[in-house]
């Protein structure tokens, strides 16, 4: 299970998750499947704004995961 903590405005990843999410990454989600992440260590981030329910829709989460992986692959290529 991924180690996380909560800051004043973000969920903070406390350890690396292979291929994309790194320790120190900041993320948040909104009720209607709006998601964003910021990686302050390497200076990248991304966001998806979808207006649908329920929260954590599997298709939207899959898209969000792909966005992160593509962003990290682009900077490490």
N, C-alpha and C positions, 0 to 999 in steps of 0.2 A: 504494500500500500504506500502510495506517495505521501511523503511527509510535507505537511502544509501548516502555515500559521496565518493569522489574520492581523493585518495592519489597520490603520485608521480608514483607509480607502480601498484596500486590495486584499486578495488572497495571495500569499507569498509562498512560492515553492521553495522548500528547504533543501532539496537534493535534485541532481540531474535526472532527467528522464530521457533515455537514449533517443537520439535523433532530432530532438527539438526542445522541449522544455528543460531549462537549465535552472540550477539553484539561483535564487534571487529574482526569478521571473515574477512579475506582478500581473494579476489577472482579475477580471470581474465579469459578472453576467447580470443581465436584466431579465425581468419576468417574461418578456415576449421574445426570448431567444436573441438578445443583443449581447455580443461577447467582444471583449478586447483583451489584449495582452501587450505587455511592454517588457523588453529585456534590456534593462539599463546597463548591463555589463558590456554588451556589444552594440547597443544603440539601434535596435530594431523593435518593431511592434506591428500589430495588425488588429483589424476590427471587422466584425460582421454584424450588420444590423438587419434583423428579420423581425417582422411584426406578426407573430403567430403563437398560438398556444397549442400544446402545453409546453412549459419550460423544459429544457433539456430534450427537445425533440431529437431522436436518433439521427435523422438526416442532416439536421443543422449541426449537430455535434460532429458528425463525420466531415462535413464541409469545413468546419472550424479547425479540426485536426489536420486536414489536408493543407489548409492555408498556412498553418504553422510549419508543417514539414517542408512545404515548397519554399517558404521564406528562408528557413535555415539551410536548406540544400543550396539555394542560390548564393548565399554568402560564404558557404564553405567549399563551393566548387572551384 
